[in-house]
Amino acid sequence: MNVAVIGGGYAGMAAAVTLAERGVPVTVFEAARTLGGRARRVEHLDLALDNGLHILVGAYGETLRLMRLVGASPERLLLRLPFTWCIHDRLTLRAAGLPSPLHLLAGLMAARGAPFADRLSAARFVLRMRRRGYMLERDTTVTTLLDTHGQGGPLNRLLWRPLCISALNTPPEAASAQVFLNVLRDSLDGDRGASDLLLPRVDLTRLFPDPAADYVRARGGAVLTGHRVTAIDERESGFSVRCAGQEQTFSHVVCALAPYHAEAFLIGISALAEAAEAVGRLSYQPIYSVYLQYPVERGLSAPMLGFDSGLLQWAFDRGALAGQHGVIGAVISAEGAHQDLPQEELARLVHQELQQQLGPLPEPSWHRVIAEKRATFACTPQLKRPESRTPLRHFLLAGDYVASAYPGTIETAVRSGIGAARLILERRDS
Ligand SMILES: Cc1cc2nc3c(=O)[nH]c(=O)nc-3n(C[C@H](O)[C@H](O)[C@H](O)COP(=O)(O)OP(=O)(O)OC[C@H]3O[C@@H](n4cnc5c(N)ncnc54)[C@H](O)[C@@H]3O)c2cc1C
């Protein structure tokens, strides 16, 4: 048995670590020079930025477990904050010091910035969903769900809408209510720490993919960066993988590419036509990140701050988080008119909105806009996503888009990688 893992994002590295842990020879092919895929380091001047500012939460149990396994201590590399939802000058909601789910319900009732009736209605809505086991008879949009349960007041704009966009990267009008409830369930009904926010203190490649690669190599595996796979073909003995004009044969393939890259390989193998079709049906949502360098003494009142503003949704204080003093990273998730703006103009508008919200700021000395146009799949109602298992016994899919109850996140990617590796291990051990 020898396994080719195609793609060195979080899904591919999770698969590789799980296989290497059990002594399976594994080779990871990653096209880019930097591991991490859609959660990777981007060098700018002498700073390690990220392609996108990421939030993890305490419920990311498998990501945290694998980080520990490869020696990347979550306690050291992530800033853990009890759940706080702070929309600048509008709403402050903090988890109370109570057991789950009271910590969030009490926090909601005590939130500052929304009328009492609105808070009560929101708490009732949550309790109603909880009594139903967070299950809908038929999936619908988040907007329909919220309308049906009278969630149209200020908390709609300050809590439910931004929560939906942050968690599903899909506007509530188009987002799956069932997936939204699954996320709510995990935060409310997990243990108290499940809703904690975990903010990276290092770049996203250092957080897991790089230590994962060290772990795989130390167990005899190979992690090849700058190696773009150009063909995968079925052979009698398994699969041939072509890369840089050379062919290697493997008994198994874990295809851990982003869906829009996986499709081309799936189309080429007739038994995988159905998976190719399922991937072809997915649509995507963008995430834009705007980094601005202010004088080193400037920062935010919190490491992460929300805004009820035209463009700006969240801003991160990279000084407080990663020692990059004066760097503010702003996030704009999901589709919108900002996609039509030139990057220069987008940076100018973000700077302007920060000033409107926080008071006068000097011109930033540099800015960097990173547009991820297909950041995640659009998490819409009743979406049929491809399974990890394919009709080819030894060819498995991994990635944040593979069938699961969750939206496209780091944890979904990691779980899918572990899942694909376990399917290989089960068959070996049976
Ligand atoms: C800007 C942004 C912000 C986000 N924010 C959050 C967040 O706050 N919290 C959260 O949990 N998630 C967030 N996500 C989602 C999260 O990053 C993704 O769900 C996750 O990284 C997907 O991992 P993956 O391994 O499935 O796919 P990918 O990361 O896309 O990995 C696929 C890999 O395959 C490689 N590849 C492509 N073609 C080839 C080839 N031919 N040969 C070899 N390799 C190839 C790519 O270079 C890439 O490294 C965000 C995503 C983006 C883009």
The ligand as an ORCA input file, in Angstrom:
! r2SCAN-3c Opt
* xyz 0 1
  C     -10.256     34.080      2.641
  C     -10.784     32.882      3.358
  C     -11.230     33.001      4.661
  C     -11.716     31.886      5.326
  N     -12.094     31.995      6.644
  C     -12.338     30.877      7.359
  C     -12.515     30.951      8.760
  O     -12.490     32.028      9.338
  N     -12.694     29.790      9.449
  C     -12.706     28.576      8.820
  O     -12.820     27.544      9.495
  N     -12.560     28.477      7.477
  C     -12.379     29.595      6.736
  N     -12.176     29.507      5.384
  C     -12.361     28.208      4.715
  C     -11.120     27.312      4.832
  O      -9.948     28.026      4.550
  C     -11.270     26.181      3.817
  O     -12.496     25.519      4.071
  C     -10.155     25.148      3.910
  O      -8.887     25.751      3.949
  C     -10.238     24.226      2.698
  O      -9.197     23.267      2.758
  P      -9.069     22.103      1.691
  O      -7.887     21.319      2.094
  O     -10.372     21.416      1.565
  O      -8.832     22.801      0.270
  P      -7.635     23.751     -0.229
  O      -7.147     24.560      0.902
  O      -8.137     24.465     -1.417
  O      -6.466     22.734     -0.643
  C      -6.288     22.244     -1.937
  C      -4.803     22.279     -2.282
  O      -4.605     21.670     -3.565
  C      -3.562     22.358     -4.211
  N      -3.617     22.065     -5.653
  C      -4.461     22.576     -6.589
  N      -4.218     21.999     -7.787
  C      -3.237     21.091     -7.598
  C      -2.586     20.153     -8.456
  N      -2.912     20.029     -9.746
  N      -1.605     19.363     -7.926
  C      -1.262     19.458     -6.611
  N      -1.864     20.326     -5.765
  C      -2.840     21.128     -6.244
  C      -3.817     23.810     -3.857
  O      -2.668     24.609     -4.056
  C      -4.232     23.696     -2.401
  O      -3.122     23.814     -1.534
  C     -11.753     30.630      4.670
  C     -11.325     30.516      3.352
  C     -10.849     31.624      2.701
  C     -10.362     31.477      1.285
*
